[in-house]
Amino acid sequence: MTSTETEFTSIEICAGAGGQAIGLHEAGFKHLALVEIDKHAAQTLQRNIDAQESWSWEKQHCDLLGMDVKDFNPDKHLAKSGKLLKRDGLDLLAGGVPCPPFSHAGKQLGKDDERDLFPFMLELVERLNPRAVMIENVRGLMDPKFSDYRDSIMAKLQGGTYREEDGSVVSDPGLGYTVCKWGVLEASDFGVPQLRPRAILVAIRNDVLKDVKYEWPTPTHEEPVSVAAALDATMEERYEQYFDGPRGQQARDALKRWRDAAAERDRELKGKGGGIAPTLVGGSKKHGGADLGPSRAKAAWKLLGVSGLGVANDIETCKKKESEDRDLFGPDGPMLTVEQAAIIQGFPKGWILDGGKTAQYRQVGNAFPPPVATAVGKSIIEVLKAARERDAEGP
């Protein structure tokens, strides 16, 4: 097998429920390893690798590691993929490192936050020497207060100076990469019916990049996909269970009310972002059950005809538990099911989620929207392909 015919490979840390992994897979990457500490998210990944036909390569080659990423040792833990990694090297190291250190909701402690995994990510870059690096985080990381921290990460990748907290200037030789772009992408520009800006760093190894130009992804959608359009089919499916019963008229009226509210909101906001959802939040295990976020988010959902006070049971569980009054017929409109939250996050239909309702919702709410990861993945693969072809031709 020549170098131009081998798969494009990736290793992803903090893989969660697979939002980024799905997107990178769609872009053309094959996963050598997925590392995730949460047991339900790790099980979600395993169940999909086993069940999804298009993931048959991963079923054979991917090491799914349910562990703290700080314990991840590529030399020790890659039982399935170790030989491939040794033979061909790694094309992409990716990770949505935890966002609380930089999010406005997480006190923005930055590098003083014990959850900051940037240092470990950089250690892995040094150890694995991937051809490309992709790091995803919240937009808050781009705030001016973190400029010195961003400078330090860039210096460690590509060489340069940065300022320490005590004011001293430190010089770093770097790891031999070029940070091609560190910018913000908005999920709604890529067909995700949600306001979800993410900060993404793309770095390419210097010997790979050379004369190849990296192109930052451009939006795939001129007009955003509205909540009204994204959820219409699943809302109808939920309400039509009751059309032929004693609550038939109530179900028809409630469905119409939701449709009218969501469509009206979309009309109101045409040209200003459209009737998309506010940012979904997964929350943390320290807090109680799942809901659709802080009061501002709940107010935005109410304008879309949806109650944000909780997460609805799926169709079967709703019938079994007789939770229709809460899930479908509340005064503020229906609550979202986990399946509908996954649609709002851009997950493909049929992606299996492990755990109970709250655990599933947290996985969805904390995910990186797959269509955005696809766009970034494709932009990286373009460089890797061009570099392969150039190197195959020789001097």
Secondary structure, 3 states (H helix, E strand, C coil): CCCCCCCEEEEEECCCCCHHHHHHHHHCEEEEEEECCCHHHHHHHHHHHHHCHHHHHHHHHCEEECCCHHHCCHHHHCCCCHHHHHHHCCCEEEECCCCCCCCHHHCCCHHHCCCCCHHHHHHHHHHHCCCEEEEEEEHHHHCHHHHHHHHHHHHHHHCEEEECCCCCEEEECCCCEEEEEEEEEEHHHHCCCECCEEEEEEEEEHHHHCCCCCCCCCCCCCCCCCHHHHHHHHHHHHHHCCCCCCCHHHHHHHHHHHHHHHHHHHHHCCCCCCCCECCCCCCCCCCCCCCCCCHHHHHHHHHCCCCCCCCCCCHHHHHHHCCHHHHCCCCCCCCCCHHHHHHHCCCCCCCCCCCCHHHHHHHHHCCCCHHHHHHHHHHHHHHHHHHHHHHHHCC
